[in-house]
Amino acid sequence: MSARLAVCLFVLALSACSSGPPTPAWQMSARSSLDASAIAWLEGRDAVHSAEFTRARAAVARTGQLDLIARAELHRCALRVATLVFEPCAGFDALATDATPEDAAYARYLANRLQPGDAERLPPAHRAALAATDPAAALRGVDDPVTRLVAAGAALQRAQGFCRVAS
């Protein structure tokens, strides 16, 4: 019995040492709601998307960190570009002054209003698609399907063709 107890205590001690601080509840709630919101948007369930996004934004807003609220809004705008809904990103635009330089560059990328130096601030997959002469080829190696859709939508918005006519 004492050997079993010793092993349990050792495992507990080892797991306590190997883990970092627990993820804050707001962060888990926001991530869960953002994921549910994205799925609902991609499935065309607008009411569910809206409710889940509102829940996610409220969870992030409780932190008081405006840059994180701006990032949540940017997530929503990226989903729209992924589904070829090219409209102003009003939620992000209202918080743009509080956004990180990387998020501001990404917002301009999504809106097809890039400025000098923005490409270097983009996530790697988007940077590669932006620089490629053949964006479709650049996106084949991107594992995340939503990232591929966002980059494809952004490229389409920039009027880069993905289809090649067979000669």
Order of alpha helices (4+ residues) and beta strands (2+ residues): alpha-alpha-alpha-alpha-alpha-alpha-alpha-alpha-alpha
